[in-house]
């Protein structure tokens, strides 16, 4: 469980950090609410323990900001204050805080509250995974795709690191469904999804079903040539599934078309434009006969965009 400690008192936060690390927790520190929000934007934090009284943005305001920023992921928030009392407690809970600790801190109480946080987060995790998973294929859904893309985009932009996007379409799938039925179509999508899942094993990769027969894979820290190799292995693996598609494709097997766009990400670049370029490459792959790969930079050189 990863904990973020937020307090402008550096000595107090140092002592608290040592205590928690001794109990085998992973701990990150922030000395202001702004620093805390910056950390939360790029790291997956499970629990935030924040002091109430801080300059510029207090714990109450930080809590509301976290709830807005982390709308798609639940973070357990514990508020610490030297001022106790019923109304102080109610104010903290109404701001979105999950639990409240009064100073001076008691180690046993802190650990008990963290055990409660762990149980709550485990339950929230189950609900969250269900909400971001495509039920048919087990891949991430469109919502998770955009959430993950935004997070990786911000992370990679700090160092102008490369990001590659594959947009993937199962060729002639409507005709496949019409010929073999929707049950066979569902099974075919599941088999194709297994290939995509196998091709995106790193924690910085994400394979998603965007809808129908449309898929995407995000490859972080991956240049164009490497992404092209990955795409070719996917295209070949799907062909090797030998899913019969009589009278539709030239070799009578189900295939995929893939469009690729790759770029070293900077804050000035547009994520929407990035997706648009990968889509244009996919469109060309389909218009050129399907079962092939197109790279957006090549389309520029050919004067097609």
C-alpha positions in Angstrom: 0.0 0.0 0.0 1.5 3.4 -1.1 1.0 6.3 1.3 1.4 10.0 0.6 2.1 12.1 3.7 1.3 15.8 3.3 2.5 18.4 5.9 4.4 21.6 5.8 6.3 20.5 9.0 9.3 18.7 7.5 10.5 17.4 10.9 7.1 15.9 11.8 6.7 14.3 8.3 10.2 12.8 8.5 9.4 11.1 11.8 6.0 9.9 10.6 7.6 8.5 7.4 10.2 6.5 9.4 7.4 5.0 11.5 5.4 3.9 8.5 8.4 2.6 6.6 9.3 0.5 9.7 5.8 -1.0 9.4 6.7 -1.9 5.7 4.6 0.8 4.0 5.8 2.5 0.9 5.8 6.2 1.7 6.0 9.4 -0.4 6.1 12.9 1.1 4.8 16.3 0.0 5.4 19.6 1.9 2.5 21.4 0.3 -0.9 20.6 -1.1 0.3 21.7 -4.6 3.1 19.2 -4.4 0.7 16.5 -3.3 -1.6 17.1 -6.3 1.4 17.0 -8.6 2.4 13.6 -7.2 -1.1 12.2 -7.4 -1.2 13.2 -11.1 1.6 10.9 -12.0 1.7 8.2 -9.2 -0.8 5.7 -8.0 -1.3 6.6 -4.4 -3.5 4.4 -2.2 -3.8 6.5 1.0 -3.2 10.3 1.6 -2.6 11.3 5.2 -2.7 15.1 5.3 -2.4 17.7 8.0 -5.4 20.0 8.3 -3.6 23.3 8.8 -1.3 24.2 5.9 -0.5 27.5 4.1 -2.0 28.3 0.7 -4.3 25.3 0.6 -5.4 23.5 3.8 -6.3 19.9 4.2 -10.0 20.6 3.6 -9.3 22.3 0.2 -6.8 19.6 -0.7 -9.3 16.9 -0.1 -11.9 18.4 -2.4 -9.1 18.9 -5.0 -8.1 15.2 -4.8 -11.7 14.1 -5.2 -12.0 16.2 -8.4 -8.6 15.1 -9.7 -9.0 11.4 -8.9 -12.6 11.1 -10.1 -11.9 7.7 -11.8 -9.8 6.2 -9.0 -10.5 6.1 -5.3 -7.9 7.4 -2.8 -8.4 6.9 0.9 -7.9 10.2 2.8 -7.1 10.5 6.4 -7.0 14.0 8.0 -4.8 14.9 11.0 -5.5 17.9 13.2 -4.5 19.2 16.6 -8.0 20.5 17.0 -10.5 17.9 17.9 -14.2 18.0 18.6 -17.4 17.0 16.9 -17.8 19.8 14.5 -14.2 19.5 13.4 -14.8 15.9 12.7 -18.0 16.5 10.8 -16.3 19.3 8.7 -13.5 16.9 7.7 -15.9 14.1 6.7 -18.1 16.3 4.7 -15.1 17.6 2.7 -14.6 14.0 1.5 -12.2 12.7 4.1 -12.6 9.0 5.0 -11.1 9.0 8.5 -9.8 11.5 11.1 -7.0 11.4 13.6 -6.3 13.9 16.4 -2.9 14.9 17.5 -0.8 13.8 19.2 -0.7 10.7 17.0 -1.0 7.3 18.5 0.9 4.6 16.6 -1.6 1.8 17.3 -4.5 4.0 16.2 -2.7 5.0 13.0 -2.1 1.3 12.1 -5.7 0.4 12.9 -7.0 3.1 10.6 -4.6 2.0 7.8 -5.9 -1.6 8.1 -9.4 -0.2 7.7 -8.2 1.7 4.6 -6.7 -1.5 3.2 -10.0 -3.3 3.5 -11.9 -0.4 1.9 -9.5 -0.1 -1.0 -9.7 -3.8 -1.7 -13.4 -3.5 -2.1 -13.1 -0.3 -4.1 -10.6 -2.0 -6.3 -13.0 -4.8 -7.2 -15.7 -2.3 -8.2 -13.2 -0.2 -10.1 -11.9 -3.1 -12.1 -15.4 -4.1 -13.1 -16.1 -0.5 -14.3 -13.0 -0.3 -16.5 -13.1 -3.8 -18.0 -14.7 -4.9 -21.2 -16.9 -7.8 -20.2 -16.6 -9.8 -23.4 -12.9 -9.6 -24.0 -11.4 -8.9 -20.5 -9.4 -6.0 -22.0 -9.7 -2.4 -20.7 -12.7 -0.5 -22.0 -12.8 2.9 -23.7 -13.0 4.8 -20.4 -9.8 3.1 -19.1 -8.1 3.7 -22.4 -8.5 7.5 -22.1 -7.7 7.6 -18.4 -4.5 5.6 -19.0 -3.6 7.6 -22.1 -3.9 10.9 -20.2 -1.8 9.7 -17.3 1.0 8.3 -19.5 0.9 11.4 -21.7 1.6 13.6 -18.6 4.3 11.3 -17.3 6.1 11.0 -20.7 5.9 14.7 -21.4 8.2 15.5 -18.5 11.2 14.0 -20.4 10.0 14.1 -24.0 9.8 10.3 -24.0 8.4 8.4 -27.0 4.8 7.1 -27.0 3.3 4.8 -29.7 -0.3 4.1 -30.4 -1.7 1.3 -32.4 -5.3 1.5 -33.7 -6.6 -1.9 -34.7 -9.6 -3.0 -36.6 -10.8 -6.6 -37.2 -11.3 -6.8 -41.0 -14.7 -7.4 -42.5 -16.1 -8.2 -39.1 -19.7 -7.2 -39.9 -19.7 -9.8 -42.7 -18.2 -12.3 -40.4 -21.0 -11.8 -37.9 -23.6 -12.0 -40.7 -22.1 -15.2 -42.0 -21.3 -17.1 -38.8 -23.6 -15.5 -36.2 -22.9 -13.3 -33.2 -21.8 -16.2 -30.9 -19.1 -17.0 -33.3 -18.3 -13.3 -33.6 -17.9 -13.0 -29.9 -15.6 -16.0 -29.7 -13.5 -14.5 -32.6 -13.2 -11.2 -30.7 -12.1 -13.1 -27.6 -9.4 -14.9 -29.5 -8.1 -11.7 -31.1 -8.1 -10.0 -27.7 -5.9 -12.8 -26.3 -3.3 -11.9 -29.0 -3.5 -8.2 -28.0 -3.3 -9.0 -24.3 -0.2 -11.1 -24.9 1.3 -8.2 -26.9 0.9 -5.7 -24.1 2.5 -7.3 -21.0 4.4 -4.4 -19.5 2.8 -2.2 -16.9 3.3 0.7 -19.2 1.3 -1.0 -22.0 -2.4 -1.0 -22.3 -4.7 -3.0 -24.7 -8.3 -1.8 -24.9 -11.4 -2.5 -26.8 -12.8 0.8 -27.9 -16.1 -0.7 -29.2 -17.3 -3.3 -31.6 -14.3 -4.7 -33.5 -12.1 -1.6 -32.8 -9.1 -2.0 -30.5 -6.1 0.0 -29.5 -2.7 -0.5 -27.8 -0.7 2.1 -26.0 3.0 1.5 -25.9 4.9 3.9 -23.6 8.6 4.6 -24.1 8.4 2.9 -27.4 9.6 4.4 -30.7 8.1 3.9 -34.2 10.3 1.1 -35.3 9.7 -1.0 -32.2 6.0 -0.3 -32.4 6.0 -1.5 -36.0 7.6 -4.7 -35.0 5.0 -5.2 -32.3 2.2 -4.5 -34.8 3.6 -7.0 -37.3 3.8 -9.7 -34.7 0.1 -9.0 -33.8 -1.0 -9.0 -37.4 0.8 -12.3 -38.0 -0.5 -13.9 -34.8 -4.1 -13.0 -35.7 -3.7 -14.5 -39.1 -2.2 -17.6 -37.5 -5.3 -18.1 -35.4 -6.8 -19.5 -38.7 -10.3 -18.2 -37.9 -12.3 -19.1 -41.0 -13.8 -16.2 -42.9 -14.9 -17.8 -46.2 -15.6 -15.5 -49.2 -14.6 -12.3 -47.4 -10.8 -12.1 -47.1 -8.4 -13.2 -49.9 -6.9 -16.1 -47.8 -10.3 -16.9 -46.1 -9.1 -16.2 -42.6 -9.9 -13.4 -40.2 -7.3 -10.6 -40.1 -6.6 -7.2 -38.7 -5.6 -3.8 -40.1 -3.3 -1.6 -37.9 -2.5 2.1 -38.0 0.5 3.5 -36.0 1.4 6.9 -34.8 4.5 7.5 -32.6 5.9 10.7 -31.1 8.2 12.0 -28.4 5.6 13.6 -26.2 5.9 17.3 -25.1 3.4 19.5 -23.3 2.8 21.4 -26.5 1.5 18.3 -28.3 -2.2 17.4 -28.4 -3.4 14.0 -27.2 -6.5 14.3 -29.5 -4.4 14.9 -32.5 -2.2 12.0 -31.6 -5.2 9.7 -31.7 -6.5 11.3 -34.9 -3.2 10.6 -36.7 -3.2 6.9 -35.6 -6.8 6.7 -36.9 -5.8 8.1 -40.2 -3.1 5.5 -40.6 -5.6 2.8 -39.8 -8.0 4.2 -42.4 -5.2 3.9 -45.0 -4.4 0.3 -44.0 -8.1 -0.6 -44.5 -8.4 1.3 -47.8 -5.3 -0.4 -49.2 -6.8 -3.8 -48.9 -6.7 -4.6 -45.1 -4.6 -7.2 -43.3 -1.7 -4.7 -43.3 0.0 -2.0 -41.3 0.3 1.8 -42.1 2.5 4.3 -40.3 1.4 7.9 -40.1 4.8 9.4 -41.0 4.8 7.3 -44.2 1.4 8.8 -45.2 2.9 12.3 -44.8 5.8 11.4 -47.1 3.4 10.1 -49.7 1.3 13.3 -49.5 -1.8 11.5 -48.3 -2.3 13.7 -45.3 
